Amino acid sequence: MTVFNLFCLIYLALNQEWEECKDETLGDFLSEMNPYLWNAEMSADPTWYEEFKEFMQGKEIGTDFGFKHAQNYLKSISYYPDLVRFLSEYDEESWVDGAHQLLNYLRGDEASV
């Protein structure tokens, strides 16, 4: 899993939560974070992905597929406080399952999604 894949996974997890709660603050963040707007490894507002890459500098994505990093990243965002609460329904097992689904999709194995 690459840093950009982890960024996308965070976006997808948060977007799934937004679909359920329609929280305005979360929606604002997601519109700025959107990694699928451009045909490049960046976010809708390029600052978010650049800051995420800085956050990830020196960190390895281990067997938890960045679950702890995702939580810590969301805790570090002061402009949109308490975003981490939107990951509260995820535990490490469900996060890893989501990571496998994303990676299978990216490999073209859409039947696994």
N, C-alpha and C positions, 0 to 999 in steps of 0.2 A: 504494500500500500504506500502510495506516495503522499507527500504533504498535501498536494492538491486533492487527491482522493479523500483524504481525511476532512479537508475543508468542505468538499461536496457532501460527505456523509453527515457532517454537522448540519449543513443546510437542509438536507433531506429530512433528517430527524426533527429539526425545528419546524420545518414546513408541515410535516405530518401533524405535529402538535397544533400548529396554527389552524389547520383545517378543522380541528375539533373545537378550539376555543375562540378563534377570530380575535385574539388580543391585538389591539391597535399598535402597541409598542413593538411587539414581536413582528407584526406585519411590516412596520417601518424598517426594522432591522433586516428582515428577510429581503425586502426590495433592494436594499443597499448591498447585501451580502451575495445576492444571486450569482452563482458561478456559471450559469447557463445562458446568460444574456449575450456574451461575446463568444466568438470562435477562437478563444485563447484561454490560457490558464490565468484567469483573473476574475474579479468580482465586478458586479454592476458599478459599484463605486470602487475603483481599483485600490483605494487606501485599505479597505478591509482585508483583502488577500495579502497585501504587502505587510500589514501589521501581523497577520497570522503567520506568515513565513518568518518574521522576526521572532514571534513568540515560540515557534518550533525550532529555532536555531539551537543546535546542540542536543536536541531531544531525539530519541529513537521511538519509532512506532513499533511497539512490541506485540505480544500475543493478544493483548486486549484491544488491538486495532485502534489505539489512541483514545480509548474511553476516558481515562483519567486526564489526558491532555485536553480533550474536548470540554470536560467539566471545568478544568482550571482556566482554559481560555475564556469561556463564557463568564467565569467569575472575575476575570481581569478587565472586562469591558466596563468602563465607568460611565460612558455616554448612555448606554442602555443597561441600567443596573438590574441585577437579579435575573438575567436570562437563563442562568443554570437551572432555575426552577422548572423550565420547560423540558428538561431532560430527566425529571424526577421519575417518570414512568419507566425509564430504561435502567436495567441492571447490566452488568458486564456481559452476561450471556445473550441478552436480546440485542445489545450493541454489536457484538461479534457476529450474530446472525445477520443483522442488517449490513454489516461490512461485507460478509460473504455474498449476499444478494447483489450489492453494488458492484463488487469485483466481477462476479459472474456476468452481470449485465454488460459491463465494460469490455469483457472478453468476447461478447457476442453470444453468450450462452443464455439467451433470454428465457428459455424454458425453465431455468433454475430460479428465476425471479418470482 
